[in-house]
Amino acid sequence: MDKALNEIATSIEADHMIAGDINVCFYCENSETNEVRDLMNSYGLRYLFSEPYGDSQRCVDNIFTNVDISNSFSINLHISDHYTEFADFAVTKTPTKKNKYEYMRVISDKNKENFLKYLEEADWSQIRGNAEASYNAFHNILLNGFEYCCPVKNGKVNKARKKIKYGIRNSRIK
């Protein structure tokens, strides 16, 4: 864990948040708990939860962060024997230069026709026998044809397309 934390700390100058089942009870006072706390503290990370939860009265799920947290809480969503941990924090956006170009796959009528022709001429004899080998051969034929007939190109961003993406993304959040 120390190696992973060192990699994060030295490669990125940013806010950090590590969350999950740490498998150490932060409600308990023992050498294992103290070792994890000390390790995280040495990287400027503090833990958010120290109260037991649930029938087991344990506290093994946690969030370690160097971000200012306005609120944190645990709730039981009844999908696991673990509680779900939440933390509220402010996100500040830094202005970024908008790309006028993005990579996109070209799926035109002509490319669709070429793809169908590619599939008609493909060697389908490879798809026999072993299920896994047949699936892999089938997948490769489709993928290679798609890559060949509908290439990825760098093109101008379509504002209408961007709005659709934004709308879809926002609808998932609500």
Helices and strands as residue ranges (DSSP letters): H 2-11, E 17-21, H 31-42, E 46-47, E 61-65, E 69-75, E 84-89, E 101-105, H 109-121, G 124-126, H 131-149, E 152-156, H 159-173
